[in-house]
Amino acid sequence: MTKLVIIVPCYNEEEVLHSTARQLKTILAGMIDSGLITQDSRICFVNDGSKDKTQDIIENLCKSDMYFAEIKLAANFGHQYALLAGMNTIDCDAAITIDADLQDDCAIIPDMVRKYLDGFDVVYGVRNRRDTDTFFKKNTAVLFYKLMEFMGVKIVFNHADFRLLSKKALTMLGEYKERNVFLRGIIPLIGLNSCKLYYDRAKRSAGESKYPLKKMLAFAWTGITGFSTFPLKIITFTGALCIMAGLMWWIILCGMYFTDREIPSAGIILSFVVFFSGIITLSLGIVGEYTGKILSEVKQRPRYQIDKRINI
């Protein structure tokens, strides 16, 4: 029998937490009753520095029911680090990560466990379609996945952070020590036996998304710069292209000079200065991003700090 832990990262989730706990408990209890998982399987909430009543709700759940456990982080470290804190801390045979809003279909959790029992170390929950997203979010998400694939990053299309990892996969994941964490790119690198389960994603029942546009862009940039050197190659290609364009333009100017045509020198010089200044600034910015990430890795600061544990 399998000891399962369902890891739920939480940040200001007071509006959905009671409903989430009730649904997950029903699924967990059903799997225990059917003999699919052990009696000491748990639902572990990882409180990522919430500022609302999330902590009080989790503590009350843990006191009233041994199905529930908690890892309370000392501050808000971010969604990816909250997931890591849960996966690195808890001892289990398999762990499932799912967001607290339950937009991902928790009804397929038993199927994930069955796939694990069939021998799969990684089971990805993958969305069938993105009908619940806005037009902007749907198209930018598709663009992001295609861009990552184009840059050579191993990533599962339409997969977020709803997945099952075996103990073996969790151990291997623990060997990845980078500070700029992008789990959607790291986990496919593990290379173990994996499969996909498809589901329909629901609309958020209450509260607001914890991934507004600003965070989504930052998350995408972390994934790109953390797993691909393609932007650096763009700089080299752009530089070479600009040199060729400059040479061709000078050839044109020489032709105009030798045919006695008027050359508007002031406008040409100004446009060249502005254009190449933009290229240099963009290039330095991209190089600076990579340099900054090297700096954060070299410092070796803790990725998260645990303040409290309950029922673990």
C-alpha positions in Angstrom: 0.0 0.0 0.0 1.1 3.5 -0.8 1.5 6.4 1.7 0.3 9.4 -0.2 0.6 13.1 0.6 -1.4 15.7 -1.3 0.6 19.0 -1.1 -1.4 22.2 -1.4 0.5 25.5 -1.5 -1.6 28.4 0.0 -1.3 32.1 -0.1 -4.3 34.1 1.1 -6.8 31.3 0.3 -9.3 31.9 3.1 -12.2 32.0 0.7 -11.6 28.6 -0.9 -9.8 26.7 1.9 -12.9 25.1 3.6 -14.3 23.9 0.3 -10.8 22.6 -0.8 -10.3 20.7 2.4 -13.7 19.1 2.2 -13.2 17.9 -1.4 -9.7 16.6 -0.9 -10.7 14.8 2.4 -13.5 13.0 0.6 -11.1 11.8 -2.1 -8.4 10.8 0.4 -10.9 8.9 2.6 -12.3 7.1 -0.4 -8.9 5.9 -1.4 -8.1 4.8 2.1 -11.4 2.9 2.3 -10.7 1.2 -1.0 -7.2 0.1 0.2 -5.5 2.2 -2.5 -3.4 4.2 0.1 -2.4 3.8 3.7 -4.2 5.2 6.8 -1.4 7.6 7.5 -1.8 9.4 4.2 -2.2 13.1 4.5 -3.3 16.4 3.0 -0.5 18.9 3.7 -1.2 22.6 3.4 2.0 24.7 2.8 1.2 28.2 4.1 3.4 30.6 2.1 3.3 33.6 4.4 -0.5 34.3 4.0 -1.7 37.6 5.5 -5.4 36.7 5.8 -7.1 34.0 7.9 -5.5 31.1 6.0 -3.3 30.2 8.9 -6.1 30.1 11.4 -8.2 27.9 9.1 -5.4 25.4 8.5 -4.6 25.1 12.2 -8.3 24.4 13.0 -8.4 21.8 10.3 -5.2 20.1 11.7 -6.6 20.1 15.2 -10.0 18.7 14.3 -8.8 16.0 11.8 -5.6 14.0 11.5 -6.1 13.8 7.7 -4.7 17.4 7.6 -1.1 18.6 8.2 0.7 21.9 7.7 4.0 23.3 6.9 4.1 27.0 7.7 6.8 29.0 6.0 8.4 31.9 7.8 7.6 34.4 5.0 6.2 34.6 1.5 8.8 32.8 -0.6 6.7 32.1 -3.7 4.6 29.3 -5.2 7.5 27.2 -6.5 9.4 27.3 -3.2 6.2 26.4 -1.3 5.9 23.3 -3.5 9.5 22.5 -2.9 9.2 22.9 0.8 6.4 20.3 0.9 8.1 17.8 -1.4 11.4 18.1 0.3 10.0 17.9 3.9 7.5 15.1 3.9 8.4 11.4 3.9 6.0 9.4 1.7 5.8 6.9 -1.1 4.2 9.4 -3.5 3.3 13.1 -3.4 0.7 15.0 -5.5 0.8 18.7 -5.8 -2.3 20.7 -6.6 -3.2 24.4 -6.2 -5.6 25.4 -3.4 -8.3 26.8 -5.8 -8.9 23.3 -7.2 -9.3 24.5 -10.7 -7.3 21.4 -11.5 -9.7 18.4 -11.4 -8.9 16.6 -8.1 -11.3 13.8 -9.1 -8.4 12.3 -11.2 -6.2 11.9 -8.1 -7.2 8.2 -7.6 -6.3 7.6 -11.3 -2.9 9.2 -10.7 -2.3 6.8 -7.8 -3.3 3.9 -10.0 -0.8 5.0 -12.7 1.9 5.2 -10.0 1.0 1.6 -8.9 1.3 0.6 -12.6 4.9 1.7 -12.5 5.0 5.4 -13.4 7.2 7.6 -11.3 5.8 10.9 -12.7 2.2 11.4 -13.6 1.4 14.8 -15.2 -2.1 16.4 -15.0 -2.6 18.0 -18.4 -5.5 20.3 -19.4 -7.6 19.2 -22.3 -8.3 22.8 -23.4 -8.2 26.4 -22.1 -11.9 27.3 -22.4 -12.0 28.9 -18.9 -9.1 31.3 -19.7 -9.5 34.8 -21.1 -8.5 35.4 -24.8 -5.3 37.1 -23.6 -4.3 34.5 -21.1 -5.1 31.6 -23.5 -3.0 32.9 -26.3 -0.1 34.1 -24.2 0.0 30.7 -22.5 0.1 28.9 -25.9 2.8 31.3 -27.0 4.9 30.6 -23.9 4.8 26.8 -24.3 5.7 27.0 -28.0 8.5 29.5 -27.3 9.9 27.2 -24.6 9.8 24.2 -27.0 11.4 26.4 -29.7 14.3 27.2 -27.3 14.9 23.6 -26.6 13.4 23.4 -23.1 11.8 20.1 -22.1 8.3 21.1 -21.0 4.8 19.3 -21.0 2.3 21.4 -23.0 -0.6 22.7 -21.0 0.8 21.2 -17.7 0.9 23.5 -14.7 1.9 22.1 -11.3 -0.7 19.4 -10.9 1.3 16.1 -10.8 2.3 13.0 -8.9 5.9 12.2 -8.1 7.1 8.9 -6.6 9.6 8.8 -3.8 12.3 8.0 -6.3 11.4 11.1 -8.3 11.2 13.2 -5.2 14.7 12.1 -4.2 16.1 12.9 -7.6 14.3 16.3 -7.5 16.1 17.1 -4.3 19.4 16.9 -6.1 18.5 20.0 -8.1 19.8 22.8 -6.0 19.2 25.9 -8.1 17.7 29.0 -6.6 15.8 30.1 -9.7 13.2 27.4 -9.5 11.0 26.5 -12.5 9.5 23.0 -11.7 7.8 22.6 -15.0 11.2 22.6 -16.6 13.1 20.7 -13.9 10.9 17.7 -13.5 11.0 16.6 -17.2 14.8 16.6 -16.8 14.6 13.8 -14.2 13.9 11.4 -17.0 11.9 8.7 -15.1 9.0 6.7 -16.5 6.1 9.2 -16.9 2.6 9.5 -18.3 -0.1 12.1 -18.7 -3.7 12.2 -17.5 -6.0 14.7 -19.2 -8.8 16.7 -17.4 -11.0 19.8 -17.9 -9.9 22.8 -15.8 -12.7 24.5 -13.9 -13.2 28.2 -13.2 -12.0 29.5 -9.9 -14.9 29.2 -7.4 -13.9 32.1 -5.2 -11.1 34.6 -4.5 -8.6 36.0 -7.0 -5.9 34.4 -9.0 -2.5 34.6 -7.3 -0.8 34.8 -10.7 -1.6 38.3 -12.2 0.0 39.4 -15.4 3.1 40.7 -13.6 3.8 37.4 -11.9 3.1 35.4 -15.0 5.6 37.4 -17.0 8.2 37.0 -14.2 7.5 33.3 -14.0 7.9 32.9 -17.8 11.1 34.9 -17.7 12.5 32.6 -15.0 11.7 29.6 -17.1 13.3 31.0 -20.2 16.5 32.3 -18.6 16.8 29.3 -16.2 16.7 26.7 -18.9 17.8 28.2 -22.2 20.8 30.2 -23.4 18.8 31.1 -26.6 18.4 34.8 -25.7 22.2 35.0 -25.7 22.3 33.5 -29.1 19.8 36.1 -30.2 22.3 38.8 -29.2 25.0 37.2 -31.3 22.7 36.8 -34.3 21.3 40.4 -33.9 24.9 41.8 -33.7 25.9 39.9 -36.9 22.8 41.1 -38.7 23.4 44.7 -37.6 27.0 44.5 -38.9 25.8 43.2 -42.3 23.1 45.8 -42.5 25.7 48.5 -41.6 28.0 47.3 -44.3 25.3 47.2 -46.9 24.2 50.7 -45.9 27.7 52.0 -46.3 27.9 50.4 -49.7 24.7 52.2 -50.7 26.1 55.5 -49.3 29.3 55.0 -51.3 27.2 54.4 -54.4 25.2 57.7 -53.8 28.5 59.5 -53.2 30.1 58.4 -56.5 26.9 59.2 -58.5 26.8 62.7 -57.1 23.5 62.2 -55.2 22.8 64.1 -52.0 23.4 62.2 -48.8 21.2 63.4 -45.8 24.1 62.8 -43.3 22.5 64.3 -40.1 19.4 62.1 -40.3 21.3 59.0 -41.1 23.8 59.5 -38.2 21.0 60.1 -35.7 19.0 57.0 -36.8 22.1 54.9 -36.6 23.0 56.1 -33.1 19.4 55.5 -31.8 19.1 52.1 -33.4 22.5 50.7 -32.2 22.1 52.3 -28.7 18.9 50.2 -28.4 20.6 47.1 -29.6 23.4 47.6 -27.1 21.1 48.4 -24.2 18.9 45.3 -24.9 22.0 43.1 -25.2 23.4 44.4 -21.9 20.0 43.8 -20.2 19.8 40.2 -21.3 23.4 39.5 -20.2 22.6 41.3 -16.9 19.7 39.0 -16.3 21.9 35.9 -16.6 24.6 37.5 -14.5 22.1 38.3 -11.8 20.9 34.7 -11.8 24.5 33.5 -11.4 24.9 35.8 -8.5 21.8 34.4 -6.7 23.1 30.9 -7.3 26.6 31.7 -5.9 25.2 33.2 -2.7 23.6 29.8 -1.8 20.9 31.4 0.3 18.1 29.2 1.6 15.3 28.8 -0.9 12.7 28.8 2.0 12.5 28.7 5.8 10.0 26.6 7.7 8.5 28.2 10.8 6.1 25.5 12.0 5.0 22.0 11.3 1.7 20.3 12.4 0.9 16.6 12.2 4.1 15.8 10.3 
